[in-house]
Amino acid sequence: MKKIQGQPLPLGVTVSEERINFSTAVPNGKECRLLLYPVGEKTPCKSFDMQESLGEVRYIALEDIDAGQYEYNYEIDGEVTPDYYGKAFAGRSVWGKASDISKHEVRGVLCREDYDWEGDKRPSLAKNEVVAYSLHVRGFTKDSYSKVSAKGTFEGIVEKIPYFKDLGVNQIHCMPIYEFEECRTPRNYWGYGEAYYFAPKSAYAAGKNAVKALKDLMKACHKEGIEVVLEMPFEPSVPSLTVVECLRYYMMEYHVDGFILNDSVESTRVAFSDPILKNSKILTHRTEFQNVMRRFLKGDEGMVEGVIYWLRHIGKDERSFNYIASHSGFTLNDLVSYDGKHNESNGEDNRDGTDYNFSWNCGAEGPSRKKSVSMLRKRQIKNALFLVFLAQGMPCILSGDEFGNSQSGNNNVYCQDNSVGWVNWRGLKNNKEQYEFVKNLIAFRKKFKAFHPENEMTGVDNVCCGVPDVSYHGESAWRTPLEVYSRQLGVYYSGAALKGEDCYVIYNMHWLSHIFALPSLPKGKKWYKIASTDDGILEQPELSKEQKALEADARTIIVLVGR
């Protein structure tokens, strides 16, 4: 091999037929050498001074070198340093096994492999057609009851694609999939913090090739019309240029459909206006929907105005999506089973995790055999799911919530690489009724345009049909119940405005029953009950007789259609 003139950009390693270019940022005044290792070896076989520089970038190129025969690192002032821009790493394939960088146990891989995308195309789903599902790559299938062979890996998710299809999910949100260090104290199960952001995590591949495994996942999901969105919580110290380069790389190299970014980190905001990323789905975590709906669910007063806003709000500009449970906080089951967090096993004396969960245990803390408590929890779970899937913004469900997964009251499982943090798939068998409810509710949302319009409704009669596209009611029709003590709301969606069927949703989150007057329909139409907390999604509509009012039981949601 021979050293030749290199190029400062792009940073990282560029492998071509004729040469390999190495470029890395090095503070001025420090020495830098390129170390080459035979594949799989921990002792360098060759090294080269990197003296050419532009600004703080050192670079070198080599020709007559077979990329498949070598791995690499840099040595900066005598310290072994993996490539921050590395696209793959050797020595990190075993989850939970600490690697000593100083002993050359972690080395960059010279990636140059052809991949057959087989004409892969992104589904490019309209945002109003998306039903999202949030998961942790390892925790999603690591449980022994997950019924996959490649547990805790990208391949394990591929095995679960038929499950997503059956449930009705068409977009999955993956927590960090890049090369992070899990072997910290406490253990970094989630993957937040410093990392090699450009490289997919080796331990998330069942084989030794995480690059291929992630591409296989993307291709398999796209074939079934499922998008994949990656959560990329860059550290605040990461420069804006690096953020954009990294996101572009995943989009172009891996065909990723979108990203979840932390918009409170200033360096990530530049991604929102980048022309390459413009058509990808860039989302952000926002807790406003979650907090308002949790408080409404448990019966807090003064919530109706906020509920009205979040039922209607689509959030295109804010890049938001709607969830009532996420990895940070209680699962849906725990939201209705615990008044307070129970994070003692995290080793921080229960000080970690938020204290403001807006949860309610329904009368007993933790698991309970009381029938009244159990029945109330089931009711509240259904109400919560209705709130997510009847709201017009993009819905997202936390993995396992469709069958009642619990984290035993732990609302911050960032260090729980065990049965607490993993999805317990026994719940699917034990709580098949809830799974079927969620499956039917997703299909129900897709069926009725009122719950997934393309544009946000305005509350105005834009088509001159006599009623606004959406209107808000209480026990009295056409009177919005904005009193502080109100815990009731009726929402009327105009079929004429939506070119579909009229829909009316009754929300009674009070602990008492209430009678709701029903708004009049166009001549010849009647209201039919098609779904409720008590009955689920009805195959045959009820209430065929003309009715002007309807009683809603305590803590009940009812959906009517005008036909």
Secondary structure per residue as TSV (DSSP state, phi and psi in degrees):
chain	resnum	aa	ss	phi	psi
A	1	M	-	360.0	155.2
A	2	K	E	-136.9	137.6
A	3	K	E	-80.1	130.8
A	4	I	E	-133.7	178.4
A	5	Q	-	-62.0	127.7
A	6	G	-	-101.6	-175.9
A	7	Q	-	-128.8	141.8
A	8	P	S	-73.3	-23.8
A	9	L	-	-128.6	147.2
A	10	P	S	-77.2	155.4
A	11	L	S	-63.4	153.2
A	12	G	E	96.5	-154.3
A	13	V	E	-112.4	133.3
A	14	T	E	-119.8	116.6
A	15	V	E	-103.7	126.7
A	16	S	-	-131.6	-179.8
A	17	E	S	-62.4	-40.1
A	18	E	S	-91.4	-26.8
A	19	R	E	-156.9	167.8
A	20	I	E	-126.9	124.9
A	21	N	E	-103.7	132.0
A	22	F	E	-116.0	130.7
A	23	S	E	-143.6	130.7
A	24	T	E	-148.9	151.4
A	25	A	E	-82.9	129.8
A	26	V	-	-136.4	126.5
A	27	P	-	-55.8	143.0
A	28	N	T	-57.2	142.3
A	29	G	T	91.1	-6.6
A	30	K	-	-103.0	145.6
A	31	E	-	-84.2	148.3
A	32	C	E	-139.6	135.8
A	33	R	E	-130.9	147.2
A	34	L	E	-91.9	128.3
A	35	L	E	-107.9	132.0
A	36	L	E	-115.5	139.6
A	37	Y	E	-126.0	143.9
A	38	P	E	-61.2	144.9
A	39	V	T	-52.6	126.9
A	40	G	T	86.5	-5.8
A	41	E	-	-96.9	153.2
A	42	K	S	-105.8	5.2
A	43	T	S	-115.9	123.9
A	44	P	-	-62.1	141.3
A	45	C	S	-103.6	-20.3
A	46	K	E	-148.0	152.9
A	47	S	E	-145.4	151.8
A	48	F	E	-137.4	135.3
A	49	D	E	-66.0	137.6
A	50	M	-	-111.2	89.7
A	51	Q	-	-101.8	-26.5
A	52	E	-	-65.3	136.8
A	53	S	E	-148.9	156.1
A	54	L	E	-142.7	113.2
A	55	G	T	64.3	-125.6
A	56	E	T	-105.4	21.9
A	57	V	E	-104.6	125.5
A	58	R	E	-102.7	145.9
A	59	Y	E	-151.3	156.1
A	60	I	E	-158.7	152.7
A	61	A	E	-130.5	147.3
A	62	L	E	-125.3	140.2
A	63	E	E	-120.3	169.2
A	64	D	S	57.3	47.4
A	65	I	-	-133.9	133.2
A	66	D	-	-90.2	109.8
A	67	A	G	-57.9	-32.7
A	68	G	G	-71.8	-7.9
A	69	Q	G	-100.0	-5.4
A	70	Y	E	-134.6	155.6
A	71	E	E	-123.4	170.5
A	72	Y	E	-150.3	160.4
A	73	N	E	-148.3	173.8
A	74	Y	E	-112.7	153.1
A	75	E	E	-120.3	112.3
A	76	I	E	-112.9	114.0
A	77	D	T	50.4	43.0
A	78	G	T	83.7	-1.9
A	79	E	E	-105.1	126.2
A	80	V	E	-66.8	127.5
A	81	T	E	-135.0	113.0
A	82	P	-	-63.3	157.1
A	83	D	-	-72.0	117.7
A	84	Y	T	-59.2	-29.7
A	85	Y	T	-95.6	13.6
A	86	G	-	-58.9	139.3
A	87	K	S	-93.1	-13.5
A	88	A	-	-166.2	154.6
A	89	F	E	-134.6	143.0
A	90	A	E	-95.2	152.0
A	91	G	S	91.7	7.3
A	92	R	-	-126.9	20.5
A	93	S	-	-80.4	-14.9
A	94	V	S	-103.8	116.6
A	95	W	T	-62.8	134.1
A	96	G	T	84.0	-0.2
A	97	K	-	-99.0	114.8
A	98	A	-	-67.7	141.5
A	99	S	-	-119.1	132.1
A	100	D	-	-91.9	106.6
A	101	I	G	-62.3	-38.3
A	102	S	G	-63.5	-21.9
A	103	K	G	-99.4	18.2
A	104	H	T	64.4	25.8
A	105	E	-	-79.0	-15.5
A	106	V	S	-116.7	128.2
A	107	R	E	-141.2	144.8
A	108	G	E	-71.7	143.8
A	109	V	E	-99.5	134.7
A	110	L	-	-83.1	92.1
A	111	C	-	-75.6	119.2
A	112	R	-	-155.8	87.8
A	113	E	-	-137.5	141.0
A	114	D	-	-79.9	138.4
A	115	Y	-	-125.9	131.9
A	116	D	-	-89.2	102.3
A	117	W	-	-77.7	-7.4
A	118	E	T	52.4	42.2
A	119	G	T	70.6	24.9
A	120	D	-	-53.4	135.9
A	121	K	-	-131.9	138.8
A	122	R	-	-66.1	141.5
A	123	P	-	-61.4	-29.9
A	124	S	-	49.6	52.8
A	125	L	-	-68.9	141.3
A	126	A	-	-64.5	141.8
A	127	K	G	-58.8	-34.1
A	128	N	G	-74.8	-8.2
A	129	E	G	-100.3	-1.4
A	130	V	-	-82.7	136.8
A	131	V	-	-125.0	112.6
A	132	A	E	-100.3	158.7
A	133	Y	E	-141.4	119.1
A	134	S	E	-96.9	132.1
A	135	L	E	-146.6	162.2
A	136	H	-	-106.8	125.6
A	137	V	H	-53.5	-46.6
A	138	R	H	-74.4	-50.5
A	139	G	H	-67.8	-21.5
A	140	F	H	-65.9	-40.0
A	141	T	H	-124.0	9.0
A	142	K	-	-70.2	-27.3
A	143	D	S	-58.5	141.8
A	144	S	T	-65.2	-17.8
A	145	Y	T	-95.7	10.2
A	146	S	S	-72.2	-15.7
A	147	K	-	62.8	33.4
A	148	V	-	-121.3	155.3
A	149	S	S	-84.8	-36.7
A	150	A	S	-99.0	72.5
A	151	K	T	-66.6	136.7
A	152	G	T	74.7	25.2
A	153	T	S	-134.8	172.3
A	154	F	H	-57.8	-42.0
A	155	E	H	-63.3	-33.2
A	156	G	H	-62.8	-37.2
A	157	I	H	-66.1	-40.4
A	158	V	H	-57.7	-40.2
A	159	E	H	-64.8	-22.3
A	160	K	T	-92.9	3.5
A	161	I	H	-58.1	-42.4
A	162	P	H	-58.4	-31.9
A	163	Y	H	-65.9	-44.8
A	164	F	H	-59.7	-42.9
A	165	K	H	-63.4	-43.2
A	166	D	H	-64.2	-39.7
A	167	L	H	-70.4	-31.4
A	168	G	T	106.3	10.2
A	169	V	-	-79.7	138.4
A	170	N	-	-129.8	11.9
A	171	Q	E	-152.0	130.9
A	172	I	E	-114.1	138.9
A	173	H	E	-105.3	120.0
A	174	C	E	-103.0	127.4
A	175	M	-	-63.2	169.4
A	176	P	-	-41.7	127.9
A	177	I	-	-115.4	1.2
A	178	Y	E	-83.3	175.5
A	179	E	E	-78.3	91.9
A	180	F	E	-107.2	166.0
A	181	E	-	-97.5	108.4
A	182	E	-	-83.9	-21.1
A	183	C	-	-85.8	65.7
A	184	R	S	-117.5	173.9
A	185	T	S	-118.9	114.1
A	186	P	S	-71.3	166.0
A	187	R	-	-59.7	139.4
A	188	N	-	-95.0	77.2
A	189	Y	S	-70.9	-38.6
A	190	W	S	-72.9	-36.7
A	191	G	-	101.6	14.5
A	192	Y	-	-80.3	157.4
A	193	G	S	109.2	-166.5
A	194	E	S	-62.0	146.0
A	195	A	E	-164.9	171.8
A	196	Y	E	-96.3	90.8
A	197	Y	E	-67.3	-23.6
A	198	F	E	-82.7	-10.9
A	199	A	E	-109.8	127.0
A	200	P	E	-65.0	147.2
A	201	K	-	-68.6	121.9
A	202	S	G	-59.4	-38.5
A	203	A	G	-71.5	-8.7
A	204	Y	G	-90.7	6.1
A	205	A	S	-110.1	132.2
A	206	A	S	-65.7	-34.8
A	207	G	S	-93.0	-156.0
A	208	K	S	-98.0	-1.5
A	209	N	-	-114.9	93.2
A	210	A	H	-71.0	-29.7
A	211	V	H	-61.0	-50.0
A	212	K	H	-66.2	-39.7
A	213	A	H	-62.1	-41.2
A	214	L	H	-69.0	-39.2
A	215	K	H	-65.2	-39.2
A	216	D	H	-61.3	-39.7
A	217	L	H	-63.0	-46.8
A	218	M	H	-60.8	-46.1
A	219	K	H	-64.4	-42.6
A	220	A	H	-65.6	-41.6
A	221	C	H	-65.6	-44.5
A	222	H	H	-62.0	-35.5
A	223	K	H	-60.5	-28.2
A	224	E	T	-101.9	13.9
A	225	G	T	74.3	23.0
A	226	I	-	-108.1	128.4
A	227	E	E	-87.4	155.4
A	228	V	E	-124.4	124.2
A	229	V	E	-117.5	131.5
A	230	L	E	-103.8	131.9
A	231	E	E	-79.8	125.9
A	232	M	-	-126.5	81.0
A	233	P	-	-85.0	74.1
A	234	F	-	-58.1	144.5
A	235	E	-	-66.3	148.2
A	236	P	T	-57.5	-24.3
A	237	S	T	-77.5	-11.2
A	238	V	S	-72.9	125.6
A	239	P	-	-64.1	151.7
A	240	S	H	-57.3	-39.9
A	241	L	H	-61.3	-40.4
A	242	T	H	-66.3	-40.6
A	243	V	H	-56.8	-50.8
A	244	V	H	-64.1	-43.7
A	245	E	H	-60.5	-40.7
A	246	C	H	-65.6	-46.3
A	247	L	H	-65.5	-40.8
A	248	R	H	-59.9	-41.3
A	249	Y	H	-61.5	-47.2
A	250	Y	H	-65.5	-36.2
A	251	M	H	-67.0	-44.7
A	252	M	H	-83.1	-40.8
A	253	E	H	-80.6	-34.5
A	254	Y	H	-113.0	-1.7
A	255	H	-	62.1	31.1
A	256	V	-	-63.7	142.7
A	257	D	-	-87.0	-23.0
A	258	G	E	180.0	-179.0
A	259	F	E	-142.9	151.1
A	260	I	E	-109.0	117.5
A	261	L	E	-115.4	157.9
A	262	N	-	-92.7	102.0
A	263	D	T	-75.0	-2.7
A	264	S	T	-82.3	-12.1
A	265	V	S	-90.2	115.0
A	266	E	G	-57.6	-37.4
A	267	S	G	-66.9	-18.3
A	268	T	G	-85.8	-16.7
A	269	R	G	-66.8	-26.6
A	270	V	G	-61.7	-24.8
A	271	A	G	-64.4	-27.2
A	272	F	G	-64.2	-26.3
A	273	S	G	-112.2	6.2
A	274	D	-	-68.7	130.2
A	275	P	T	-65.2	-30.2
A	276	I	T	-70.3	-35.2
A	277	L	T	-91.6	-2.7
A	278	K	T	-51.4	-43.5
A	279	N	T	-92.5	0.6
A	280	S	S	-81.7	161.3
A	281	K	E	-88.3	102.0
A	282	I	E	-102.0	117.5
A	283	L	E	-117.9	165.4
A	284	T	E	-137.4	148.4
A	285	H	-	-76.1	124.3
A	286	R	-	-131.3	136.0
A	287	T	-	-100.1	1.4
A	288	E	H	-61.2	-47.4
A	289	F	H	-58.4	-49.3
A	290	Q	H	-56.4	-48.1
A	291	N	H	-67.0	-42.8
A	292	V	H	-64.3	-46.7
A	293	M	H	-70.2	-34.2
A	294	R	H	-64.1	-42.1
A	295	R	H	-68.9	-39.9
A	296	F	H	-63.1	-42.2
A	297	L	H	-58.5	-42.4
A	298	K	H	-87.2	-1.7
A	299	G	T	96.1	21.6
A	300	D	-	-65.3	148.1
A	301	E	S	-84.0	163.6
A	302	G	S	73.6	23.2
A	303	M	-	-106.1	-10.0
A	304	V	H	-60.9	-42.7
A	305	E	H	-61.9	-42.2
A	306	G	H	-65.4	-38.1
A	307	V	H	-63.7	-42.9
A	308	I	H	-56.2	-46.0
A	309	Y	H	-62.2	-47.8
A	310	W	H	-79.1	-21.5
A	311	L	H	-68.1	-32.6
A	312	R	H	-93.2	-30.5
A	313	H	-	-70.2	130.4
A	314	I	-	-97.7	-33.4
A	315	G	-	75.0	37.3
A	316	K	T	-64.1	-44.2
A	317	D	T	-69.1	-37.1
A	318	E	T	-81.5	-8.1
A	319	R	T	59.5	33.3
A	320	S	-	-91.2	164.6
A	321	F	-	-143.3	159.4
A	322	N	B	-100.8	127.7
A	323	Y	-	-148.7	150.1
A	324	I	S	-108.5	-11.6
A	325	A	-	-144.6	140.3
A	326	S	-	-142.3	178.8
A	327	H	S	-61.7	-28.2
A	328	S	S	-94.9	96.6
A	329	G	S	127.6	-172.5
A	330	F	-	-69.4	147.9
A	331	T	-	-68.7	169.1
A	332	L	H	-62.2	-41.8
A	333	N	H	-60.4	-43.2
A	334	D	H	-73.5	-24.7
A	335	L	H	-60.8	-32.3
A	336	V	T	-104.6	10.1
A	337	S	T	-122.0	-10.3
A	338	Y	-	-138.6	136.7
A	339	D	S	-84.0	-29.1
A	340	G	S	-133.9	160.8
A	341	K	-	-71.1	154.0
A	342	H	-	-134.3	77.4
A	343	N	-	-105.9	22.5
A	344	E	G	-55.8	-36.3
A	345	S	G	-69.0	-10.3
A	346	N	G	-75.9	-12.9
A	347	G	T	82.5	18.0
A	348	E	S	-121.1	27.6
A	349	D	T	55.3	33.8
A	350	N	T	63.7	22.4
A	351	R	-	-88.1	-21.4
A	352	D	S	-81.3	164.3
A	353	G	S	81.2	152.7
A	354	T	-	-69.4	146.0
A	355	D	S	-90.0	-9.9
A	356	Y	-	-108.4	86.9
A	357	N	-	-100.2	-14.7
A	358	F	-	51.0	43.0
A	359	S	-	-103.4	169.4
A	360	W	-	-150.0	129.1
A	361	N	-	-83.9	1.8
A	362	C	T	64.2	21.1
A	363	G	T	115.5	-6.7
A	364	A	S	-154.3	138.1
A	365	E	S	-83.5	119.3
A	366	G	S	83.4	-166.0
A	367	P	S	-55.1	140.0
A	368	S	-	-142.9	141.9
A	369	R	-	-96.2	-1.6
A	370	K	-	-67.1	126.2
A	371	K	H	-61.8	-39.8
A	372	S	H	-63.9	-40.0
A	373	V	H	-67.6	-45.7
A	374	S	H	-60.4	-44.7
A	375	M	H	-66.5	-39.7
A	376	L	H	-65.8	-38.9
A	377	R	H	-63.6	-43.3
A	378	K	H	-60.7	-39.6
A	379	R	H	-63.9	-45.6
A	380	Q	H	-66.6	-35.4
A	381	I	H	-62.9	-44.2
A	382	K	H	-63.8	-41.4
A	383	N	H	-59.8	-43.5
A	384	A	H	-61.4	-42.7
A	385	L	H	-66.3	-38.1
A	386	F	H	-59.5	-43.3
A	387	L	H	-61.1	-37.3
A	388	V	H	-73.2	-48.1
A	389	F	H	-86.4	-14.1
A	390	L	H	-93.8	-13.1
A	391	A	S	-71.8	150.5
A	392	Q	S	-87.1	-11.3
A	393	G	S	-75.1	174.4
A	394	M	-	-69.0	121.1
A	395	P	B	-85.1	147.2
A	396	C	E	-140.3	132.4
A	397	I	E	-111.9	142.4
A	398	L	E	-79.4	135.8
A	399	S	T	-53.8	130.7
A	400	G	T	93.7	-19.5
A	401	D	G	-65.1	-22.1
A	402	E	G	-70.5	-13.2
A	403	F	G	-135.4	23.3
A	404	G	T	83.2	34.3
A	405	N	-	-61.8	139.6
A	406	S	-	-122.9	148.8
A	407	Q	-	-113.9	24.4
A	408	S	T	56.1	35.5
A	409	G	T	83.7	4.6
A	410	N	-	-83.2	121.7
A	411	N	S	-105.1	16.6
A	412	N	-	-156.1	70.9
A	413	V	-	-86.2	32.5
A	414	Y	T	-57.7	-23.4
A	415	C	T	-116.0	7.9
A	416	Q	-	-98.9	79.2
A	417	D	-	-86.8	70.2
A	418	N	S	-162.9	-166.0
A	419	S	T	-63.4	-20.5
A	420	V	T	-68.9	-45.4
A	421	G	T	-87.8	-17.9
A	422	W	S	-84.3	153.4
A	423	V	-	-71.3	127.6
A	424	N	-	-90.6	100.7
A	425	W	T	-74.7	-7.0
A	426	R	H	-63.3	-25.9
A	427	G	H	-61.2	-28.3
A	428	L	H	-63.7	-38.9
A	429	K	H	-76.1	-39.8
A	430	N	H	-78.9	-19.9
A	431	N	T	-132.5	49.5
A	432	K	H	-61.2	-31.7
A	433	E	H	-60.8	-44.1
A	434	Q	H	-67.0	-39.6
A	435	Y	H	-58.3	-46.8
A	436	E	H	-63.8	-35.6
A	437	F	H	-61.8	-47.1
A	438	V	H	-64.2	-44.3
A	439	K	H	-58.0	-46.2
A	440	N	H	-68.5	-34.4
A	441	L	H	-68.4	-38.5
A	442	I	H	-63.6	-44.4
A	443	A	H	-63.4	-37.2
A	444	F	H	-62.8	-45.5
A	445	R	H	-58.6	-45.1
A	446	K	H	-65.2	-29.5
A	447	K	H	-73.3	-35.8
A	448	F	-	-106.6	117.7
A	449	K	G	-60.6	-25.9
A	450	A	G	-57.7	-26.6
A	451	F	G	-101.7	-1.0
A	452	H	S	-149.9	57.4
A	453	P	-	-68.9	158.1
A	454	E	S	-70.6	-38.3
A	455	N	S	-121.7	154.5
A	456	E	-	-66.1	137.1
A	457	M	-	-73.9	155.5
A	458	T	-	-112.0	-14.7
A	459	G	S	79.7	20.6
A	460	V	S	-122.9	147.1
A	461	D	-	-82.4	85.0
A	462	N	T	-80.1	-16.1
A	463	V	T	-112.1	10.3
A	464	C	-	55.9	48.1
A	465	C	S	-101.8	-2.8
A	466	G	S	103.3	-14.6
A	467	V	S	-137.6	150.9
A	468	P	-	-68.7	164.3
A	469	D	S	-61.4	-33.2
A	470	V	E	-143.7	140.3
A	471	S	E	-142.8	160.6
A	472	Y	E	-124.6	137.0
A	473	H	E	-137.4	167.6
A	474	G	-	-128.4	-142.0
A	475	E	S	-65.2	-28.3
A	476	S	S	-100.0	133.8
A	477	A	T	-65.3	145.0
A	478	W	T	65.9	19.3
A	479	R	-	-126.8	110.9
A	480	T	-	-72.7	123.9
A	481	P	-	-84.7	80.7
A	482	L	-	-94.5	7.0
A	483	E	S	-61.5	147.7
A	484	V	T	-58.2	-33.3
A	485	Y	T	-83.5	-7.0
A	486	S	-	-73.9	137.6
A	487	R	-	-129.3	23.4
A	488	Q	E	-125.3	151.5
A	489	L	E	-161.0	140.0
A	490	G	E	-118.3	137.0
A	491	V	E	-125.7	123.3
A	492	Y	E	-109.6	120.6
A	493	Y	E	-105.3	123.4
A	494	S	-	-77.4	121.5
A	495	G	H	-65.6	-36.3
A	496	A	H	-63.5	-41.4
A	497	A	H	-68.0	-31.9
A	498	L	H	-98.3	-1.8
A	499	K	T	55.7	45.7
A	500	G	S	-151.1	-148.2
A	501	E	-	-96.6	148.6
A	502	D	E	-67.2	137.1
A	503	C	E	-130.5	145.5
A	504	Y	E	-136.0	126.8
A	505	V	E	-116.4	127.4
A	506	I	E	-103.9	123.7
A	507	Y	E	-113.5	115.1
A	508	N	E	-122.5	96.4
A	509	M	-	-96.2	10.7
A	510	H	S	-78.6	157.0
A	511	W	S	-84.4	6.9
A	512	L	S	-121.3	153.3
A	513	S	-	-76.0	155.7
A	514	H	E	-142.0	149.5
A	515	I	E	-100.0	125.9
A	516	F	E	-108.3	124.3
A	517	A	E	-72.2	137.0
A	518	L	-	-95.3	132.7
A	519	P	-	-63.1	146.7
A	520	S	-	-70.8	144.1
A	521	L	-	-97.7	164.9
A	522	P	S	-55.4	152.4
A	523	K	T	-53.8	133.4
A	524	G	T	94.6	-5.8
A	525	K	-	-107.6	153.1
A	526	K	-	-131.5	158.8
A	527	W	E	-85.7	135.5
A	528	Y	E	-125.2	135.5
A	529	K	E	-79.4	126.6
A	530	I	E	-120.9	-8.8
A	531	A	E	-164.6	151.6
A	532	S	E	-164.8	164.8
A	533	T	T	-58.1	-41.0
A	534	D	T	-73.9	-40.2
A	535	D	T	-104.0	-8.9
A	536	G	E	72.2	-151.3
A	537	I	E	-90.1	120.4
A	538	L	E	-86.7	133.6
A	539	E	E	-75.0	-35.6
A	540	Q	E	-116.2	118.2
A	541	P	E	-59.3	149.2
A	542	E	E	-110.6	179.2
A	543	L	-	66.1	47.7
A	544	S	-	-71.3	-22.3
A	545	K	S	-75.8	148.3
A	546	E	-	-60.2	125.8
A	547	Q	-	-133.4	138.8
A	548	K	S	-102.8	-11.9
A	549	A	E	-150.3	158.4
A	550	L	E	-145.1	134.3
A	551	E	E	-88.4	129.7
A	552	A	E	-108.2	122.7
A	553	D	-	-62.6	166.8
A	554	A	T	-57.7	139.3
A	555	R	T	49.6	60.6
A	556	T	E	-136.8	144.7
A	557	I	E	-120.3	133.3
A	558	I	E	-127.9	137.3
A	559	V	E	-117.3	128.7
A	560	L	E	-117.7	152.4
A	561	V	E	-127.9	141.7
A	562	G	E	-95.0	121.3
A	563	R	-	-138.0	360.0
